[in-house]
């Protein structure tokens, strides 16, 4: 079980890295441009949505690939 959580966090780190690289490449080619922060951004809503997406993604992985728990 301990190894399972370790690999889960390695997967999170790898996905953050790959997403960062992808955004950097898109920005370097000029396809997107950073225009600053919107003044009326609801930070609490962004945090809540990010947490919700993380929970949803983890639940989807467990549902679709849950057989790894049975073998552990």
C-alpha positions as CSV (number, residue, x, y, z in Angstrom):
1,X,0.0,0.0,0.0
2,X,2.9,2.4,0.8
3,X,4.4,1.8,-2.6
4,X,1.0,2.5,-4.3
5,X,0.8,6.0,-2.8
6,X,4.4,6.6,-3.7
7,X,3.7,5.8,-7.3
8,X,0.6,8.0,-7.2
9,X,2.6,11.0,-6.2
10,X,5.3,10.3,-8.8
11,X,2.5,10.3,-11.3
12,X,1.2,13.7,-10.1
13,X,4.7,15.1,-10.3
14,X,5.2,13.7,-13.8
15,X,1.9,15.1,-15.0
16,X,2.6,18.6,-13.6
17,X,6.0,18.5,-15.3
18,X,4.6,17.4,-18.7
19,X,1.9,20.0,-18.5
20,X,4.4,22.7,-17.7
21,X,6.6,21.6,-20.7
22,X,3.6,21.6,-23.0
23,X,2.5,25.1,-22.0
24,X,6.1,26.4,-22.3
25,X,6.4,25.0,-25.9
26,X,3.0,26.5,-26.9
27,X,4.0,29.9,-25.4
28,X,7.5,29.7,-27.0
29,X,5.9,29.2,-30.5
30,X,3.7,32.2,-29.9
31,X,0.4,30.4,-30.0
32,X,-0.6,31.8,-26.5
33,X,0.4,34.9,-24.8
34,X,0.2,35.9,-21.1
35,X,-1.7,39.2,-20.7
36,X,-1.6,39.5,-16.9
37,X,-3.9,38.7,-14.1
38,X,-7.6,39.6,-14.2
39,X,-8.3,42.0,-11.3
40,X,-11.6,40.3,-10.2
41,X,-10.3,36.7,-10.1
42,X,-12.1,34.6,-7.5
43,X,-9.1,32.8,-6.0
44,X,-11.3,30.7,-3.7
45,X,-13.3,29.4,-6.6
46,X,-10.1,28.4,-8.5
47,X,-8.8,26.6,-5.4
48,X,-12.2,24.8,-5.0
49,X,-12.3,23.8,-8.7
50,X,-8.7,22.6,-8.6
51,X,-9.5,20.4,-5.6
52,X,-12.6,19.1,-7.2
53,X,-10.7,18.2,-10.4
54,X,-8.1,16.4,-8.4
55,X,-10.7,14.3,-6.5
56,X,-12.6,13.6,-9.8
57,X,-9.4,12.5,-11.5
58,X,-8.3,10.2,-8.7
59,X,-11.8,8.7,-8.5
60,X,-11.8,8.1,-12.2
61,X,-8.4,6.4,-12.1
62,X,-9.5,4.2,-9.2
63,X,-12.8,3.3,-11.0
64,X,-11.2,2.6,-14.4
65,X,-7.9,1.1,-13.2
66,X,-9.0,-0.2,-9.8
67,X,-7.7,-3.7,-10.4
68,X,-4.3,-2.6,-9.1
69,X,-5.8,-2.4,-5.6
70,X,-7.0,-6.0,-5.9
71,X,-3.5,-7.2,-6.8
72,X,-1.6,-5.1,-4.1
